Amino acid sequence: MRPLSDLTVIDLTVNTPGPFCSMILSDLGARVIKIEPPGGDPLRKSSASMFAGMNRGKESISLNLKTEGDREVFRRLTERADIVLEGSRPGVAERLSADYETLSARNPGIVYCSISGFGQEGHWKNVPGHDINYLAVGGYMGAQTAIEGRPWPPAILISDVASGMYAAISVLAGVVGRASTGEGVYIDLSMTDAVLALVGIEAQSTSTTDGQPSVPNVTVIPTYGLFACADGRWLSLGIVHEDHFWQRLCEVAGLGDISVLTFDQRVERAGEIKTRLEMTFAKRPSFEWERELLDLDVPAIVVRDLEEALDLPQFESRGSAVDIGLLRYITQPMKFSTGDIDPKGPPPALDEHRNAILAELGYTA
């Protein structure tokens, strides 16, 4: 039995943040009913594989909440639900009678989470945006600029995924609280605030305590970074303050003359050390470095793409991916002693579960 098998989630969201949240809840056992607008979640057409990954194991019913009949279907669904996820701009849910006040009047125990770019209040609450905009204003790209001299679009949707994870944490906290009080809760989750929360752990290291801006955390450490090797591949080196890692690296790399340097001394001579490491790693293929350094218990691993990573014995042994039909799905990173939480099935076709869901609510054909 999965941990959340007694919970029902009504998911009004599309694209990434809300569906990422309900994907986690679904894998953990919750029944997730995906309410799709006429035409379906836009992600179905813009990125079918991404849609499949985030919507596996869910049910789908298409409702037009601009019509009273479909609004009533939605309200009946929420009367039986534990959690509602909503991802429109502030004010839209209220206009559709799908807001917390309306639904909680019929189901006081509902845990309702609104996910929006800037939250439900503030000067920018109605400003449009996407992941790159929230990273720009939330401090992430400022930190990137401090390191690299300019910002870059990230390879993954950081604010989308982060807000989805925060939403999952929040609604489960709401369910736990409800067990004590019997009352539901409204949660206002800002995607930009999610970025701030992630960047916040760096806030102290990037503050200007002496009038001079500093750079974030580990980026000042010459032995923490990526190095090009002779075969054109990159090696990630993860030595922070550990002198024993540093000394073992120097032994393999022929850098005995600087092996006695302490952490503070290594940071002081960062430019020199980084240059010497770049020249050293460029002399040999990446996998030779990885094998030799890992044999000495030094954290050094070759950069791999997703397919290469999933073929590694490490991820195979943990069951980090499962095949369902023709698609491969990445599993949740945690393991429960009570049983697996692998994806429950493929993503639904648009409106696939309409008849079954309506029958549950007492509607006839």
N, C-alpha and C positions, 0 to 999 in steps of 0.2 A: 504493500500500500504506500502510495506516494504521500509526502508530508502535507500537501495542500489539497488532497482529494475531496475534501468536504466544501471547498470554496468554488463559487461561481463568479466569473468576471465578465462584465459587459464592456467591450472595447470599442469605443467610437472613433478611435484614432486611425490615422493613415500615415504613410511614409515610414519614418524610422523610430522616433523616441517612444511613443506609446506602444507600437508593436514589439519593440525590443523588450519593453517591460513585460508585456503580456506573454511573450515567448518564454521568459524566465518562469513566470507563474505557471504557464501551461506545462513546461517540462517538470516542474515540481508537483504537478498533479492537478492543478486547478482546471475546471472546465472553463474555457474561454470562448465566448460567443462574439464573433467579430461582426459588428454592424457596419456594413459597407454602403456608401452612397450609390445612387444609380450610376452604373458604369464601373463601379468598383474602386478599390484603392488604387490611386494613380501609380503606385509602385509596381503593380502588376504589369504595366506596360513599359515603364521606364527602366526597370531592372528586375526581370522575372526571377533570376537566381537569388537576388537579395530578398525579394518578396517571399520566395519559398523558404529561405533559411529562417526568416523571422516569424513566419506564420504557420509553421509546421504544427500539426496536431490540434488546430483550432477549428471551430465551426463558423460557417458564414451564412448570413442572411442579409439581403439588400433591402434597406428601408429608406424611403424619402421622407425625412422628418419635416418637410415643408407641408406635408399633408396630414390631416387630423387622424386618419385611419392608421397610418404608420406610426404616428406619435403615440397612439394608444397601445399599439403592439409593443413599442419600446418601453413605455411606462409599465406595462404588465411584466415585461422581462425584468426590469429593475426591481420590481416588488419582490422577486425571488432571488435577487443577486446579493452578493456580499461586497463587490467592488465594481466601481464604474470608472473607466478611464476616458478622458475627453481631451482633445488637442486642438481646438479651434482658437481663433483670436478672442480676446475678452469680449463678452457680450453676445457672442453667437449662440452659445448653448442656451442662454436665457431666452433669446428670441425664438428658439426652437422648442421651448418648454422642456429642455433636457438638462437644466441646470440643477445644482445641488438642492436649492430651496424647494424646487418643485418635486424632485424625486424623494427627498428625505421626508416630505410631508406624508408620503405613502409608505415609505420604508425608513424609519428613523435610525436604523442600524447601518445604513449604507455608508461605505467608505469611498469617498469620491475624490479623484485626483484630476486636477486641470493642469496640463502641461502646455506652456506657451513660451514664446521667445523671451519676453521680459517680465512675465508674471502678470497678475491681475490688477496691479496698481503701480503707480509711478508714471513719470512724464513720457516714457517710451513704451507704455504698455500696448499701444496700437501700431507701433512701428513694425513694418514687415522685415523679415530676415530669414536667413538660413544659417547652417552650421558655421560657415566661414565668417559671417557677420558677428555671431556671438563669440567666436574665438578672438576676433579683432578687438571687440570692446571689453571682453572679460579678462584681459591680461595675458592670455596665452601667447599671442603673437608678439606682444611687447617683450615677453621673456625670450622668445625666439630671436627677436631682433638684437637683444643684448648679447646673444651668443654668436649669431651668424652674420650680423650686420644688416639683415633684412628678413622679413617674414616670408614664409612659404605656405601654400595651401597644404594641409596635412593629408596623408594618404588614406586616413580613415575619418569618419564623421565623429569627432571627439565629443562635441557638445551633445549630439544626438544620443550617442551611446551612454555617455555619463548621466544625462538626464533620465534616460530609460532605467538605468541601474538605481539612481536615487529614487525614482518613482516606485520601483519594486520594493525598496527598503521602506519607503514611506507608507505605502498601502498596507504592507504586512505589519508595520508598527501600529497602524490604525486598527487593524483586525485584532491585534493583541490587546490594545487599549479597550476595544469594545467588549472584550471578554470580561473586563472588570466593571465597566460602567453601563454596558448595554446600549450605549449610544455610538452612532457613527461619527464621522468627522469629514470636514472639507479640507483638502490639501491643495495649496497654490504653489506649483513648482515652476520656477523660472529656469530656462535652459542657460541663460547667461549667468545666473547665480550658480548653476552647476559648474560652469567653467571657473568662476571665481573661487568656488570651494576647492577645486582641484589645484588651481594655481596658488591658493592661499597658503599651502604648506611651504611655498617658496617666498612668501611675502617678506619674512624677516631677512632672508639672505639677499634680497634685492632692494632693501630699504637704503636710504642715504643717511646713515647714522653720522658720518663724518663729512658730509657734503659731497662725497664722491659716490656715484652709483656703482654698485657691484654687479656681478653676473651671477646667475642662479647656481647654487649648490655645487654639484659634482662637475660642472663644466670647467672649473679652474684646475681640475686634477689631470695631469698629462697622461696618466695611466688608465684613464676612464674614457674610452672612445672607440672609434672605428678606424682600422688601418688597412690600407690596400696591400694585397700580397702579390707574389710573382705571377699567379695564374689569373689575375684580374678580379678575384673575389675579395670580399672584405671580411676581416676578422674583428669581432667585438672583444674588447679587453675590459674586464670589470674589476680592476684593482683600485680600491679607494684608499683607506688608511692602513691596510694590512701590510706590515713590513715583511712577513713571511712569504706572501704572494710575490711581492716585489723582488725579494732576494732570489726566489726560484726562477722567476722570469729572467733576471739578469744572468743567472747560471746557464740557462738554455740559449739565451740570445748573445752571449759573449760580451756582456756589459758589466763585467766584474768591477771595473774601476769606479762605478757609481752605485754599486749594490748596497753600500753602507748608508746611503742617504736616508734620513728619516722622512716621514710624511711631510712635515713643514718644509724641509729642505727640497723635497721633490716639487712642491708647489712653487717655491721661490725660483726654482730653475726650470719651470714648466716648459718654456719655449725650447730650451736646449734638449730636454729629455724627449719631448714630443718629436722633434726633428730626428733624433737618433733612433727612436722607435720606428718612425716612418721609414727610414732608410733600412733598418734591420728587417722589418717584416716584408719589405718589398723584395728581399733576396730569395725567399722560399715560398712554395705553394701554401695556400691557406689551410688545407686539411693536414698537412705535415705539422704546421704550427698547432692546430687544434689538438691533434693526437698527442703530440709531445707535451704540450702544456697541461692538458687534462690529466695525463698520466702523472704529472707532478702536483695535481690538485690546484692548478691555477685557473681561475675563471676566464677562459678564452674560447669563444664559440664562433664558428663561421656563420655569416648571414645566409639564411635560406629563405626561399619563397614558401608559400603555404603548402604547395604540393610536396615539396621536398621535406618540409617539416613533418607532415602527416605520415610520410613513409619511414620516419625514424622509429626504431624500436621503443623509444621512450613513450611516444604518443600512441603507438599501437598497443603497448602493454596497458595503458590507462584507458583504452577505448575512447580516445578523444574525438573520434569521428565515427559515425555510423552511416551505412548505406541503406536508404529506403527507396525502393524503386530504382530509378535511374540517377538519383541525386545523392550526394554525400552531405551530411549535416554535421556541423561541429557541435559537440555536446557541451553541457554545462561543466565548469571547471571543478566543481565539488563532487565528492562521492559520499553517499549515505550508507551506513551499515545496514539499514533496513531494506535496501533494494536499489535497483538502478533508477535513474531519472532521465534516461535517454529520451529523445524526441518520440512522441506517441504515434506519429504518423505524418503523412505528407501534408502540404498546405491544402486548404479547401478550394474547390472551384467556386467562383462567384455565385452566391445564393444557393449553394449546394444543400444546405440544411433547412431551407425555408419550410418545407412541408412538415418535417419532424418537429421543428421548434414551434410552429403555429399550432400543431396538434397538442403539444404539451400545454399551451396556453388556453386550450379549449375551443379553438377555432375549427370549424368544419371546412371541408373542401369548398 
